């Protein structure tokens, strides 16, 4: 598919990958409604784009916030042709010490928001007989990693939602793409994660490369797309032999644990 003339909603637009993705979409002639909670960053992006984008400040952690975001985007764009769910939160933590409020927030932003936004847009997609939903997940949504329990659970949920909805829409002209990068060098990964990644030899991609691959996956109308080797291979192995992956990750998990910040520290 081509991006020229497409009305696109992009969540997480003010983040590290979001800003790069906005720039690429504009280069290809798309109209972009940028959704994010960071009003200041959105305004700067809008100023740099010289009126070619529409900033929409939204709280995606609430049902009302998601509904308001869609209405604002539809007002700016007119017809919406694509939804790209990029917004997300991460947590590197011992689950026994995870803040319950943050667990709920992550699940709302990472899983419920993409679902609610898709639900709000689907009637118009079906009525116009065209539309695309792109959910950006993670290899953590196929392999459950220790110390990332909530994040992994949220991405497992997003992957399951994408698969189910794609099958539900099989007889329509509305398509669903699920994209799963491996770890990316963005501010979402804090200093502890970066140090842990270095100590364990975790592969991390530059955001420019990941954005390029996201664009390519959308253009190619991929149903599922996993980035990075050997992570993409481990996804297949984990689906067939998860206990083998338990053993393979045991040593890495012990090293990673030493980088956790515990309550009271």
Buried (B, 14 or more C-beta within 10 A) or exposed (E): EEBEEBBBBBBBBBBBBBBBBBBBBBEEEBBBBBBBBBEEBBEBBBEEBEEBBBBBBBBBBBEEBBBBBBEBBBEBBEBBBBBBBBBBBBBBBBEEEBEEEEBEBBBBBBBBBBBBBBEBBBEBBBEEEBBBBBBBBBBBBBBBBBBBBBBBBBBBBBBBBBBEBBEEBEEEEBBBBBBBBBBBBBEBBEEBBBEBBEEBEBEBBEBEBBBBBBBEBBEEEBEBBBBBEEBBEBBEBBEEEEEEBEEEBEEBEEEBEEBBEEEEE
